[in-house]
Amino acid sequence: MEIRSGTALRVVAIVFGVLIALRFLWIAHAIFFITFLGIVFGLAVSRAADWLEAHRVRRGIGAPATMFAAIVLIVALTALVAPSVTTETGDMRRELPQALKTLEQKFGGAPIADHAIALIGKELRGLARFLFPMISGIVGAVGGVIIVLFIAIYVAVEPGVYRAGALHLVPHRHRARAEEVVGALCDTLRQWLVARLMAMAAVGLITGLGLFALGVKGAAALGLFAGLLELIPFFGPFVSAIPALGIALADSPQKALGVLLLYVAVQQLEGNLITPLILERRLDVPPVLTIVAVSAMGVVFGVLGMLVAEPILAATLVVTKMLYVQDVVHDDV
């Protein structure tokens, strides 16, 4: 079979075009993930803007006002937690040296405090060369949050513009079906955000009750702190555990060990039970797929990949079910 030169050139051009596009997506994946998160939050804000518009509040005012109210709520919750955590941290600083001396007397040998200070100093010197990348990462994270907020506001103010723009890329004979898919995607992403908030509330409640049962001071504030930071994969739970461990260690090493086991258990429950079950109930996402998707995205793309793994999985399942299982295979879902 003879292949025409024009056909061969088109095939080669398509292959190279796909490779270049994939390479570009790989290099710029962070901005695509940030844009995706902005759209997700924008869909949530859009629902609130719809309600305000029904009560004669313009979307150009209602959407930014909703976003501002959400930011104020987060800041207020943080301010509610901060005094208690700060107070307990001050007590920890005063009581921790005595706890270390108790450990020295119990186990003997060289002073534990001196060893701890020497170890910390060594690690800090070893991390000095990573100072500028770390600062760059923090600045990039703050910039990413700002971009997400602005994208969310723009999407919420004029959702119809972006929806119509996406539908214009679809041929007229398939546009009705595409509109159904887009509507299902919007509902699914909103449901994911609700599911994530439910998981955060569950983690905060379980952590607070566990700390209270262990007799840790400021258990309620620490539980709220853990719930808020649950939105940030990996680093959030790690950071939320630090003050609780310090406060517990100031009381006794046994209590600190109990707190450590509590946080490990809560994170295992959240990642392998709570979130997968909530997503299964609200989004019909199988728990195994949730665990695999979060793990795989974390390995490939890091923390940002873990943050977007759940909504991307949910959106992918919606598209697969509607456009392949229903339209191609003709199975009911």
KEKENU-190135 format. One line per 3 residues: number of its first residue (from 1); their letters; for each residue x, y, z of N, C-alpha, C. Coordinates in Angstrom, 3 decimals. Example, Ala and Ser with C-alpha at 12.3 -4.5 7.8 and 13.67 -1.06 7.14 Angstrom:
% KEKENU-190135
1	AS	13.190/-5.690/7.800/12.300/-4.500/7.800/13.200/-3.300/7.800; 12.850/-2.250/7.080/13.670/-1.060/7.140/12.900/0.030/7.870
END
This chain:
% KEKENU-190135
1	MEI	0.853/-1.197/0.000/0.000/0.000/0.000/0.883/1.238/0.000; 0.670/2.094/-0.986/1.503/3.284/-1.123/0.911/4.436/-0.319; 1.747/5.089/0.460/1.318/6.236/1.269/1.753/7.516/0.576
4	RSG	0.826/8.400/0.345/1.136/9.655/-0.310/2.003/10.530/0.586; 2.826/11.323/-0.042/3.735/12.188/0.720/2.968/13.209/1.545; 1.855/13.725/0.993/1.053/14.695/1.742/0.467/14.095/2.998
7	TAL	-0.030/12.848/2.897/-0.584/12.155/4.067/0.497/11.898/5.110; 1.664/11.477/4.617/2.768/11.224/5.545/3.179/12.494/6.272; 3.232/13.598/5.557/3.599/14.866/6.192/2.574/15.278/7.235
10	RVV	1.285/15.075/6.924/0.248/15.429/7.906/0.372/14.579/9.169; 0.635/13.279/8.978/0.786/12.397/10.147/1.978/12.824/10.996; 3.114/13.106/10.325/4.304/13.546/11.058/4.042/14.856/11.780
13	AIV	3.342/15.787/11.114/3.038/17.073/11.736/2.140/16.900/12.950; 1.148/16.005/12.845/0.240/15.761/13.972/1.001/15.153/15.145; 1.876/14.179/14.840/2.653/13.536/15.911/3.533/14.545/16.616
16	FGV	4.250/15.352/15.845/5.116/16.368/16.445/4.289/17.398/17.211; 3.136/17.764/16.682/2.275/18.722/17.383/1.810/18.190/18.724; 1.427/16.894/18.738/0.997/16.278/20.003/2.150/16.222/20.998
19	LIA	3.339/15.837/20.530/4.507/15.765/21.414/4.853/17.134/21.988; 4.805/18.171/21.137/5.110/19.526/21.611/4.060/19.977/22.625; 2.782/19.663/22.352/1.716/20.047/23.283/1.889/19.346/24.631
22	LRF	2.209/18.040/24.585/2.420/17.299/25.830/3.616/17.841/26.601; 4.671/18.201/25.883/5.846/18.774/26.537/5.513/20.109/27.180; 4.740/20.919/26.471/4.333/22.208/27.026/3.469/22.017/28.269
25	LWI	2.534/21.064/28.203/1.685/20.795/29.364/2.517/20.321/30.553; 3.545/19.510/30.281/4.393/19.017/31.374/5.157/20.158/32.027; 5.715/21.048/31.204/6.498/22.153/31.749/5.607/23.132/32.511
28	AHA	4.427/23.407/31.958/3.543/24.440/32.538/2.401/23.823/33.339; 2.594/22.602/33.862/1.482/21.953/34.558/1.023/22.733/35.781; 1.942/23.453/36.435/1.559/24.186/37.646/0.506/25.247/37.346
31	IFF	0.693/26.004/36.270/-0.264/27.058/35.959/-1.604/26.468/35.538; -1.581/25.295/34.877/-2.844/24.647/34.524/-3.576/24.150/35.769; -2.829/23.610/36.729/-3.451/23.160/37.973/-4.020/24.350/38.744
34	ITF	-3.285/25.448/38.776/-3.758/26.649/39.471/-5.027/27.182/38.806; -5.025/27.208/37.470/-6.215/27.649/36.746/-7.402/26.741/37.049; -7.153/25.445/37.102/-8.216/24.488/37.403/-8.799/24.739/38.796
37	LGI	-7.930/24.967/39.778/-8.419/25.269/41.129/-9.221/26.572/41.140; -8.753/27.575/40.377/-9.500/28.824/40.295/-10.889/28.612/39.732; -11.008/27.754/38.721/-12.315/27.462/38.146/-13.208/26.751/39.161
40	VFG	-12.633/25.807/39.912/-13.416/25.074/40.911/-13.971/26.037/41.963; -13.118/26.880/42.516/-13.588/27.842/43.519/-14.527/28.862/42.886; -14.282/29.213/41.621/-15.171/30.141/40.933/-16.569/29.577/40.781
43	LAV	-16.695/28.274/40.529/-18.014/27.648/40.424/-18.760/27.706/41.753; -18.018/27.538/42.855/-18.652/27.627/44.171/-19.108/29.058/44.452; -18.240/30.022/44.158/-18.610/31.427/44.369/-19.752/31.820/43.441
46	SRA	-19.776/31.246/42.239/-20.839/31.546/41.285/-22.211/31.169/41.828; -22.289/30.060/42.536/-23.567/29.652/43.128/-24.052/30.699/44.135; -23.137/31.202/44.956/-23.509/32.268/45.900/-23.891/33.552/45.158
49	ADW	-23.158/33.858/44.069/-23.476/35.047/43.282/-24.847/34.914/42.621; -25.224/33.695/42.231/-26.566/33.468/41.676/-27.638/33.831/42.695; -27.429/33.394/43.922/-28.403/33.680/44.985/-28.493/35.184/45.253
52	LEA	-27.345/35.851/45.305/-27.352/37.292/45.535/-27.981/38.039/44.359; -27.734/37.546/43.140/-28.329/38.192/41.965/-29.843/38.067/41.986; -30.348/36.924/42.498/-31.797/36.764/42.630/-32.385/37.753/43.627
55	HRV	-31.543/38.253/44.523/-31.980/39.268/45.498/-31.482/40.656/45.102; -31.307/40.866/43.791/-31.013/42.173/43.199/-29.642/42.723/43.586; -28.692/41.838/43.753/-27.307/42.260/43.957/-26.526/41.893/42.697
58	RRG	-25.929/42.864/42.046/-25.210/42.612/40.807/-24.075/41.615/41.029; -23.819/40.784/39.994/-22.776/39.770/40.105/-21.406/40.414/40.300; -21.200/41.563/39.677/-19.918/42.251/39.836/-19.653/42.670/41.259
61	IGA	-20.705/42.748/42.065/-20.554/43.073/43.485/-20.669/41.813/44.336; -21.610/40.955/43.977/-21.865/39.766/44.793/-20.714/38.783/44.820; -20.075/38.555/43.651/-18.969/37.585/43.599/-17.772/38.038/44.433
64	PAT	-17.264/39.282/44.247/-16.152/39.715/45.111/-16.535/39.761/46.581; -17.795/40.145/46.861/-18.227/40.196/48.260/-18.229/38.802/48.883; -18.647/37.799/48.102/-18.635/36.423/48.605/-17.214/35.953/48.879
67	MFA	-16.309/36.245/47.947/-14.915/35.863/48.142/-14.319/36.568/49.353; -14.622/37.850/49.501/-14.111/38.607/50.644/-14.652/38.036/51.956; -15.940/37.643/51.959/-16.530/37.068/53.169/-15.860/35.743/53.520
70	AIV	-15.550/34.936/52.496/-14.872/33.660/52.757/-13.484/33.892/53.349; -12.758/34.880/52.804/-11.420/35.180/53.327/-11.507/35.683/54.761; -12.494/36.548/55.028/-12.683/37.064/56.389/-12.997/35.929/57.354
73	LIV	-13.827/34.968/56.904/-14.163/33.828/57.769/-12.921/33.014/58.108; -12.082/32.756/57.099/-10.851/32.001/57.344/-9.929/32.758/58.294; -9.792/34.067/58.078/-8.944/34.875/58.957/-9.502/34.886/60.369
76	ALT	-10.838/34.966/60.501/-11.456/34.979/61.826/-11.222/33.658/62.557; -11.361/32.545/61.828/-11.105/31.248/62.449/-9.640/31.119/62.867; -8.748/31.634/62.022/-7.325/31.609/62.370/-7.056/32.462/63.594
79	ALV	-7.682/33.642/63.648/-7.513/34.510/64.814/-8.093/33.878/66.068; -9.146/33.074/65.891/-9.729/32.379/67.035/-8.792/31.321/67.586; -8.070/30.675/66.682/-7.152/29.611/67.090/-5.848/30.179/67.632
82	APS	-5.369/31.265/67.023/-4.027/31.774/67.314/-3.778/32.067/68.795; -4.672/32.798/69.520/-4.353/33.109/70.926/-4.143/31.870/71.789; -5.013/30.859/71.595/-4.880/29.657/72.410/-3.582/28.923/72.094
85	VTT	-3.291/28.785/70.785/-2.062/28.103/70.393/-0.837/28.872/70.872; -0.885/30.208/70.770/0.234/31.036/71.224/0.457/30.890/72.722; -0.641/30.880/73.478/-0.531/30.727/74.937/0.071/29.380/75.303
88	ETG	-0.449/28.334/74.662/0.063/26.996/74.963/1.513/26.852/74.513; 1.865/27.511/73.398/3.258/27.461/72.945/4.185/28.145/73.937; 3.721/29.267/74.524/4.521/29.928/75.548/4.728/29.047/76.757
91	DMR	3.648/28.379/77.173/3.783/27.437/78.295/4.737/26.302/77.933; 4.656/25.859/76.666/5.536/24.773/76.233/6.996/25.196/76.324; 7.304/26.430/75.916/8.688/26.900/75.958/9.208/26.949/77.389
94	REL	8.339/27.255/78.318/8.778/27.313/79.716/8.928/25.924/80.324; 8.057/24.998/79.907/8.038/23.687/80.544/8.909/22.659/79.823; 9.218/22.911/78.547/9.962/21.925/77.771/11.360/21.642/78.332
97	PQA	12.124/22.659/78.761/13.444/22.354/79.342/13.364/21.408/80.536; 12.338/21.598/81.384/12.184/20.712/82.530/11.858/19.287/82.076; 11.056/19.182/81.004/10.741/17.852/80.467/11.990/17.167/79.933
100	LKT	12.859/17.926/79.282/14.107/17.360/78.771/15.014/16.916/79.920; 15.052/17.712/80.989/15.854/17.313/82.143/15.323/16.034/82.767; 13.982/15.898/82.769/13.382/14.675/83.308/13.804/13.460/82.481
103	LEQ	13.827/13.648/81.157/14.278/12.564/80.296/15.740/12.226/80.540; 16.576/13.248/80.785/17.991/13.013/81.067/18.160/12.191/82.336; 17.383/12.555/83.373/17.492/11.837/84.631/16.990/10.397/84.497
106	KFG	15.989/10.220/83.623/15.400/8.899/83.482/16.305/7.956/82.693; 16.902/8.468/81.606/17.691/7.613/80.727/19.195/7.776/80.928; 19.630/8.836/81.635/21.040/9.042/81.892/21.804/9.408/80.634
109	GAP	23.130/9.479/80.752/23.955/9.779/79.592/24.106/11.264/79.397; 24.564/11.667/78.215/24.809/13.075/77.902/23.501/13.843/77.918; 23.573/15.144/78.219/22.366/15.963/78.263/21.605/15.905/76.941
112	IAD	20.321/15.578/77.019/19.484/15.477/75.823/19.317/16.830/75.168; 19.190/17.886/75.992/18.997/19.224/75.428/20.184/19.628/74.565; 21.423/19.322/75.063/22.605/19.680/74.277/22.633/18.923/72.954
115	HAI	22.282/17.638/73.013/22.243/16.841/71.786/21.190/17.373/70.819; 20.029/17.750/71.353/18.954/18.267/70.495/19.384/19.552/69.824; 20.009/20.472/70.608/20.451/21.749/70.040/21.515/21.517/68.973
118	ALI	22.473/20.600/69.263/23.520/20.316/68.277/22.945/19.719/67.001; 21.968/18.810/67.162/21.355/18.190/65.987/20.601/19.216/65.157; 19.834/20.067/65.830/19.078/21.100/65.114/20.017/22.038/64.375
121	GKE	21.108/22.435/65.050/22.074/23.322/64.399/22.700/22.690/63.174; 23.023/21.406/63.281/23.604/20.713/62.137/22.639/20.660/60.967; 21.379/20.363/61.263/20.391/20.293/60.188/20.164/21.660/59.558
124	LRG	20.149/22.708/60.392/19.954/24.059/59.842/21.106/24.455/58.930; 22.334/24.098/59.342/23.475/24.405/58.472/23.387/23.622/57.161; 22.921/22.379/57.251/22.784/21.594/56.035/21.710/22.112/55.108
127	LAR	20.683/22.770/55.700/19.585/23.303/54.877/19.846/24.726/54.397; 20.952/25.316/54.765/21.211/26.711/54.397/21.247/26.902/52.888; 21.785/25.899/52.173/21.892/26.052/50.725/20.536/25.982/50.034
130	FLF	19.515/25.516/50.793/18.177/25.475/50.212/17.351/26.708/50.580; 17.970/27.727/51.159/17.235/28.882/51.655/16.496/29.603/50.535; 17.224/29.949/49.479/16.601/30.726/48.408/15.534/29.932/47.661
133	PMI	15.749/28.640/47.334/14.644/27.881/46.734/13.422/27.830/47.625; 13.625/27.732/48.970/12.486/27.672/49.870/11.713/28.981/49.828; 12.446/30.118/49.870/11.784/31.411/49.796/11.049/31.556/48.474
136	SGI	11.700/31.104/47.402/11.063/31.152/46.095/9.787/30.329/46.088; 9.817/29.157/46.748/8.624/28.326/46.810/7.498/28.998/47.574; 7.829/29.683/48.679/6.813/30.382/49.454/6.199/31.511/48.643
139	VGA	7.069/32.289/47.976/6.575/33.377/47.144/5.690/32.833/46.019; 6.115/31.736/45.413/5.318/31.132/44.355/3.969/30.649/44.865; 3.937/30.084/46.084/2.676/29.618/46.654/1.717/30.776/46.900
142	VGG	2.249/31.878/47.461/1.405/33.064/47.694/0.884/33.607/46.367; 1.774/33.678/45.363/1.343/34.134/44.046/0.293/33.221/43.449; 0.442/31.907/43.637/-0.550/30.964/43.140/-1.905/31.157/43.795
145	VII	-1.920/31.401/45.103/-3.177/31.643/45.814/-3.864/32.899/45.273; -3.086/33.945/45.045/-3.661/35.187/44.513/-4.267/34.951/43.129; -3.557/34.195/42.279/-4.084/33.892/40.945/-5.385/33.097/41.050
148	VLF	-5.419/32.109/41.939/-6.635/31.312/42.124/-7.808/32.197/42.523; -7.567/33.134/43.442/-8.643/34.010/43.903/-9.178/34.889/42.779; -8.294/35.452/41.978/-8.744/36.323/40.897/-9.464/35.524/39.809
151	IAI	-8.953/34.335/39.475/-9.644/33.503/38.490/-11.034/33.142/38.995; -11.135/32.807/40.278/-12.430/32.456/40.851/-13.410/33.616/40.750; -12.938/34.822/41.026/-13.826/35.990/40.954/-14.296/36.225/39.526
154	YVA	-13.379/36.172/38.567/-13.753/36.404/37.169/-14.731/35.340/36.677; -14.501/34.074/37.038/-15.408/33.002/36.626/-16.788/33.200/37.249; -16.819/33.614/38.519/-18.095/33.800/39.203/-18.865/35.010/38.675
157	VEP	-18.161/36.041/38.246/-18.827/37.249/37.746/-19.484/36.987/36.397; -18.792/36.283/35.494/-19.322/36.021/34.153/-19.161/34.551/33.782; -19.853/33.641/34.463/-19.687/32.209/34.139/-20.192/31.867/32.739
160	GVY	-21.227/32.573/32.280/-21.788/32.283/30.969/-20.822/32.547/29.834; -19.950/33.541/30.002/-18.986/33.869/28.948/-18.036/32.700/28.712; -17.500/32.128/29.788/-16.531/31.042/29.661/-17.219/29.744/29.235
163	RAG	-18.428/29.548/29.711/-19.179/28.355/29.303/-19.502/28.408/27.809; -19.982/29.553/27.340/-20.297/29.699/25.925/-19.038/29.583/25.070; -17.931/30.131/25.561/-16.682/30.030/24.813/-16.238/28.593/24.627
166	ALH	-16.406/27.775/25.679/-16.042/26.355/25.560/-16.973/25.630/24.590; -18.259/25.960/24.630/-19.221/25.286/23.757/-19.041/25.674/22.296; -18.507/26.861/22.028/-18.276/27.274/20.640/-17.224/26.406/19.948
169	LVP	-16.430/25.682/20.734/-15.422/24.798/20.151/-16.009/23.461/19.709; -17.269/23.221/20.037/-17.924/21.954/19.736/-18.823/22.124/18.511; -18.807/21.195/17.553/-19.712/21.271/16.399/-21.172/21.347/16.833
172	HRH	-22.010/21.991/16.011/-23.405/22.230/16.381/-24.160/20.924/16.652; -23.871/19.872/15.907/-24.622/18.630/16.086/-24.333/17.967/17.431; -23.203/18.317/18.049/-22.861/17.740/19.361/-22.984/18.749/20.497
175	RAR	-23.459/19.938/20.203/-23.426/20.994/21.218/-24.388/20.743/22.367; -25.538/20.184/22.077/-26.510/19.917/23.142/-25.941/18.929/24.157; -25.310/17.869/23.642/-24.705/16.883/24.542/-23.545/17.504/25.311
178	AEE	-22.745/18.324/24.621/-21.625/18.984/25.297/-22.117/19.884/26.422; -23.251/20.536/26.209/-23.792/21.392/27.266/-24.214/20.564/28.474; -24.763/19.380/28.240/-25.097/18.486/29.357/-23.844/18.074/30.128
181	VVG	-22.778/17.755/29.380/-21.525/17.336/30.026/-20.942/18.480/30.852; -20.936/19.682/30.288/-20.399/20.835/31.017/-21.211/21.086/32.284; -22.529/20.985/32.194/-23.362/21.157/33.385/-23.062/20.119/34.452
184	ALC	-22.887/18.859/34.016/-22.556/17.796/34.972/-21.183/18.024/35.598; -20.234/18.514/34.807/-18.909/18.807/35.339/-18.973/19.901/36.399; -19.736/20.952/36.133/-19.853/22.040/37.109/-20.453/21.547/38.415
187	DTL	-21.515/20.754/38.316/-22.142/20.212/39.529/-21.176/19.297/40.276; -20.427/18.487/39.554/-19.487/17.564/40.185/-18.384/18.298/40.924; -17.833/19.347/40.314/-16.750/20.095/40.956/-17.261/20.834/42.191
190	RQW	-18.500/21.333/42.130/-19.073/21.959/43.335/-19.241/20.924/44.440; -19.713/19.732/44.079/-19.884/18.672/45.068/-18.545/18.244/45.667; -17.483/18.255/44.850/-16.167/17.909/45.396/-15.757/18.904/46.473
193	LVA	-15.988/20.193/46.223/-15.610/21.191/47.214/-16.383/20.985/48.511; -17.673/20.655/48.393/-18.461/20.359/49.596/-17.900/19.131/50.314; -17.530/18.108/49.548/-16.959/16.895/50.148/-15.649/17.197/50.858
196	RLM	-14.819/18.045/50.263/-13.546/18.405/50.889/-13.779/19.155/52.190; -14.761/20.058/52.218/-15.079/20.777/53.447/-15.595/19.818/54.521; -16.369/18.818/54.102/-16.850/17.817/55.060/-15.689/17.017/55.634
199	AMA	-14.729/16.665/54.800/-13.555/15.929/55.282/-12.748/16.777/56.256; -12.597/18.069/55.963/-11.881/18.961/56.871/-12.575/19.040/58.218; -13.914/19.137/58.194/-14.667/19.190/59.451/-14.518/17.903/60.241
202	AVG	-14.539/16.753/59.540/-14.390/15.464/60.227/-13.019/15.340/60.862; -11.973/15.738/60.141/-10.613/15.661/60.683/-10.467/16.575/61.891; -10.988/17.792/61.790/-10.903/18.720/62.916/-11.622/18.195/64.149
205	LIT	-12.812/17.614/63.940/-13.585/17.085/65.062/-12.893/15.894/65.710; -12.443/14.937/64.884/-11.786/13.745/65.434/-10.489/14.115/66.151; -9.715/15.025/65.551/-8.458/15.437/66.183/-8.716/16.140/67.503
208	GLG	-9.698/17.051/67.516/-10.011/17.765/68.757/-10.463/16.826/69.860; -11.341/15.883/69.523/-11.818/14.934/70.533/-10.686/14.033/71.022; -9.812/13.605/70.091/-8.687/12.766/70.493/-7.733/13.492/71.417
211	LFA	-7.416/14.751/71.106/-6.534/15.538/71.968/-7.166/15.784/73.327; -8.485/16.013/73.332/-9.189/16.207/74.612/-9.122/14.939/75.457; -9.298/13.779/74.814/-9.227/12.508/75.539/-7.831/12.260/76.097
214	LGV	-6.801/12.749/75.396/-5.425/12.589/75.875/-5.044/13.631/76.913; -5.924/14.595/77.138/-5.640/15.621/78.142/-4.690/16.703/77.673; -4.651/16.967/76.364/-3.774/17.999/75.814/-4.447/19.362/75.953
217	KGA	-3.702/20.340/76.413/-4.252/21.679/76.585/-4.575/22.303/75.224; -5.676/23.073/75.186/-6.073/23.732/73.939/-6.515/22.753/72.870; -7.177/21.667/73.267/-7.558/20.626/72.311/-8.504/21.169/71.240
220	AAL	-9.458/22.010/71.642/-10.429/22.534/70.672/-9.736/23.391/69.616; -8.848/24.284/70.047/-8.142/25.150/69.101/-7.235/24.339/68.188; -6.557/23.346/68.751/-5.673/22.510/67.939/-6.463/21.666/66.933
223	GLF	-7.657/21.211/67.325/-8.509/20.478/66.400/-8.981/21.355/65.248; -9.385/22.604/65.558/-9.779/23.541/64.518/-8.607/23.858/63.592; -7.428/23.991/64.181/-6.202/24.247/63.409/-5.927/23.084/62.447
226	AGL	-6.090/21.854/62.927/-5.875/20.680/62.081/-6.891/20.619/60.950; -8.139/20.980/61.238/-9.163/20.979/60.200/-8.897/21.991/59.117; -8.456/23.192/59.500/-8.164/24.226/58.510/-7.000/23.835/57.610
229	LEL	-5.952/23.270/58.205/-4.763/22.915/57.426/-4.932/21.622/56.637; -6.040/20.924/56.854/-6.277/19.689/56.105/-6.444/19.964/54.613; -6.767/21.198/54.254/-6.920/21.545/52.839/-5.598/21.436/52.090
232	IPF	-4.469/21.574/52.820/-3.148/21.511/52.199/-2.611/20.092/52.344; -2.473/19.343/51.261/-2.019/17.950/51.372/-0.595/17.864/51.933; -0.348/16.839/52.704/0.962/16.476/53.254/1.473/17.518/54.245
235	FGP	1.745/18.747/53.776/2.332/19.747/54.649/1.349/20.232/55.705; 0.072/20.337/55.354/-0.925/20.819/56.300/-1.005/19.969/57.561; -1.236/18.655/57.437/-1.272/17.804/58.630/0.046/17.808/59.402
238	FVS	1.174/17.870/58.701/2.473/17.888/59.371/2.628/19.151/60.224; 2.269/20.304/59.646/2.384/21.569/60.377/1.416/21.604/61.557; 0.190/21.094/61.367/-0.795/21.134/62.451/-0.395/20.249/63.622
241	AIP	0.440/19.226/63.369/0.844/18.324/64.449/1.947/18.912/65.314; 2.722/19.861/64.783/3.883/20.374/65.520/3.505/21.014/66.859; 2.567/21.989/66.901/2.247/22.575/68.219/1.637/21.577/69.182
244	ALG	0.831/20.645/68.673/0.230/19.650/69.568/1.302/18.755/70.184; 2.279/18.346/69.385/3.362/17.517/69.903/4.193/18.273/70.935; 4.483/19.553/70.657/5.267/20.343/71.610/4.553/20.528/72.929
247	IAL	3.249/20.822/72.869/2.469/21.019/74.100/2.393/19.711/74.890; 2.200/18.593/74.184/2.128/17.307/74.876/3.470/16.921/75.485; 4.557/17.195/74.763/5.886/16.855/75.268/6.230/17.651/76.523
250	ADS	5.693/18.868/76.623/5.932/19.654/77.828/5.304/19.002/79.050; 4.255/18.202/78.840/3.617/17.486/79.949/4.342/16.176/80.249; 4.518/15.346/79.207/5.208/14.075/79.409/5.532/13.454/78.055
253	PQK	6.614/12.682/77.980/6.939/11.992/76.723/5.851/11.001/76.313; 5.214/10.374/77.294/4.167/9.413/76.981/2.990/10.092/76.286; 2.637/11.298/76.760/1.541/12.027/76.126/1.914/12.449/74.716
256	ALG	3.164/12.843/74.514/3.621/13.229/73.179/3.540/12.043/72.221; 3.902/10.864/72.700/3.806/9.664/71.868/2.348/9.377/71.504; 1.459/9.565/72.473/0.032/9.368/72.206/-0.488/10.343/71.154
259	VLL	-0.032/11.601/71.242/-0.443/12.612/70.258/0.086/12.253/68.877; 1.320/11.805/68.813/1.902/11.409/67.525/1.104/10.269/66.903; 0.782/9.264/67.697/-0.007/8.144/67.182/-1.395/8.602/66.753
262	LYV	-1.970/9.563/67.499/-3.287/10.091/67.139/-3.259/10.747/65.767; -2.270/11.604/65.528/-2.208/12.312/64.249/-1.947/11.345/63.096; -1.099/10.359/63.334/-0.850/9.356/62.282/-2.135/8.594/61.977
265	AVQ	-2.868/8.201/63.027/-4.107/7.453/62.830/-5.161/8.300/62.105; -5.279/9.571/62.500/-6.269/10.449/61.863/-5.954/10.627/60.381; -4.676/10.818/60.057/-4.303/11.000/58.654/-4.534/9.736/57.839
268	QLE	-4.285/8.581/58.436/-4.575/7.334/57.740/-6.078/7.171/57.518; -6.864/7.531/58.529/-8.321/7.473/58.384/-8.805/8.442/57.317; -8.255/9.659/57.316/-8.688/10.671/56.343/-8.352/10.250/54.925
271	GNL	-7.110/9.795/54.716/-6.682/9.483/53.365/-7.245/8.189/52.814; -7.508/7.209/53.701/-7.918/5.888/53.227/-9.358/5.509/53.547; -10.048/6.356/54.335/-11.419/5.999/54.725/-12.376/7.184/54.599
274	ITP	-12.090/8.278/55.322/-13.050/9.380/55.392/-13.273/10.020/54.021; -12.197/10.536/53.418/-12.341/11.203/52.122/-12.822/10.262/51.026; -12.253/9.058/50.877/-12.779/8.151/49.839/-14.259/7.833/50.000
277	LIL	-14.719/7.639/51.247/-16.129/7.314/51.463/-17.033/8.514/51.180; -16.579/9.716/51.561/-17.369/10.914/51.269/-17.471/11.132/49.767; -16.358/10.946/49.061/-16.387/11.108/47.606/-17.265/10.044/46.951
280	ERR	-17.250/8.837/47.504/-18.107/7.790/46.955/-19.575/8.130/47.160; -19.902/8.675/48.323/-21.291/8.994/48.631/-21.793/10.183/47.816; -20.984/11.240/47.703/-21.439/12.465/47.054/-21.157/12.485/45.549
283	LDV	-20.092/11.803/45.114/-19.699/11.890/43.708/-19.684/10.552/42.991; -19.983/9.475/43.704/-19.950/8.142/43.112/-18.557/7.805/42.581; -17.527/8.208/43.341/-16.141/7.902/42.975/-15.677/6.713/43.825
286	PPV	-15.276/5.611/43.228/-14.825/4.443/44.014/-13.637/4.808/44.909; -13.639/4.353/46.169/-12.548/4.699/47.090/-11.161/4.308/46.587; -11.059/3.142/45.934/-9.739/2.703/45.455/-9.187/3.693/44.435
289	LTI	-10.042/4.197/43.541/-9.593/5.162/42.550/-9.104/6.443/43.213; -9.783/6.881/44.271/-9.360/8.089/44.982/-7.971/7.909/45.569; -7.740/6.792/46.243/-6.431/6.535/46.866/-5.338/6.462/45.810
292	VAV	-5.600/5.742/44.726/-4.594/5.587/43.669/-4.318/6.923/42.988; -5.365/7.695/42.703/-5.186/8.967/42.000/-4.376/9.947/42.832; -4.699/10.076/44.127/-3.960/11.002/44.994/-2.500/10.569/45.110
295	SAM	-2.271/9.276/45.270/-0.898/8.782/45.389/-0.114/9.013/44.102; -0.724/8.688/42.964/-0.021/8.834/41.686/0.272/10.295/41.369; -0.708/11.181/41.577/-0.493/12.598/41.305/0.546/13.184/42.246
298	GVV	0.590/12.683/43.481/1.610/13.143/44.415/2.999/12.736/43.988; 3.144/11.505/43.496/4.450/11.031/43.038/4.930/11.818/41.819; 4.018/12.095/40.890/4.403/12.738/39.634/4.536/14.248/39.772
301	FGV	3.572/14.888/40.443/3.520/16.351/40.465/3.711/16.964/41.846; 3.884/16.163/42.889/4.117/16.718/44.210/2.838/17.154/44.908; 2.991/18.120/45.816/1.871/18.567/46.654/0.742/19.142/45.808
304	LGM	1.088/19.946/44.804/0.058/20.550/43.959/-0.739/19.477/43.222; -0.070/18.405/42.807/-0.765/17.305/42.163/-1.742/16.615/43.102; -1.344/16.444/44.370/-2.240/15.848/45.350/-3.456/16.730/45.592
307	LVA	-3.265/18.045/45.528/-4.358/18.981/45.798/-5.430/18.910/44.714; -5.025/18.679/43.468/-5.997/18.674/42.367/-6.395/17.258/41.955; -5.822/16.241/42.586/-6.072/14.864/42.155/-7.547/14.498/42.268
310	EPI	-8.170/14.821/43.390/-9.562/14.431/43.604/-10.517/15.094/42.611; -10.489/16.433/42.430/-11.423/17.017/41.454/-11.131/16.593/40.015; -9.851/16.411/39.662/-9.543/15.945/38.308/-10.079/14.529/38.095
313	LAA	-9.939/13.661/39.102/-10.478/12.310/39.003/-11.996/12.344/38.837; -12.662/13.162/39.652/-14.124/13.248/39.574/-14.565/13.757/38.204; -13.886/14.783/37.694/-14.235/15.327/36.376/-13.972/14.310/35.271
316	TLV	-12.863/13.577/35.369/-12.536/12.572/34.363/-13.574/11.465/34.328; -14.055/11.048/35.498/-15.073/10.002/35.545/-16.381/10.471/34.914; -16.743/11.733/35.146/-17.966/12.265/34.551/-17.883/12.232/33.030
319	VTK	-16.769/12.715/32.490/-16.596/12.729/31.033/-16.576/11.311/30.474; -15.881/10.391/31.155/-15.801/9.015/30.689/-17.170/8.342/30.683; -17.924/8.539/31.750/-19.248/7.912/31.845/-20.200/8.441/30.771
322	MLY	-20.209/9.770/30.596/-21.199/10.366/29.694/-20.822/10.195/28.221; -19.549/10.423/27.893/-19.159/10.423/26.484/-18.719/9.063/25.974; -18.305/8.175/26.865/-17.870/6.851/26.401/-18.847/5.753/26.821
325	VQD	-19.075/5.616/28.121/-19.916/4.512/28.589/-21.345/4.658/28.077; -21.893/5.880/28.142/-23.271/6.084/27.701/-23.382/6.235/26.181; -22.516/7.060/25.577/-22.674/7.385/24.159/-22.036/6.372/23.221
328	VVH	-20.980/5.692/23.647/-20.291/4.743/22.779/-20.683/3.294/23.118; -20.530/2.938/24.393/-20.861/1.570/24.816/-22.369/1.384/24.963; -23.093/2.511/25.237/-24.555/2.496/25.422/-24.976/1.696/26.651
331	DDV	-24.183/1.829/27.713/-24.572/1.262/29.009/-25.156/2.375/29.874; -26.093/1.990/30.730/-26.663/2.944/31.669/-25.736/3.083/32.878; -25.521/4.324/33.333/-24.681/4.584/34.499/-25.536/5.297/35.542
END
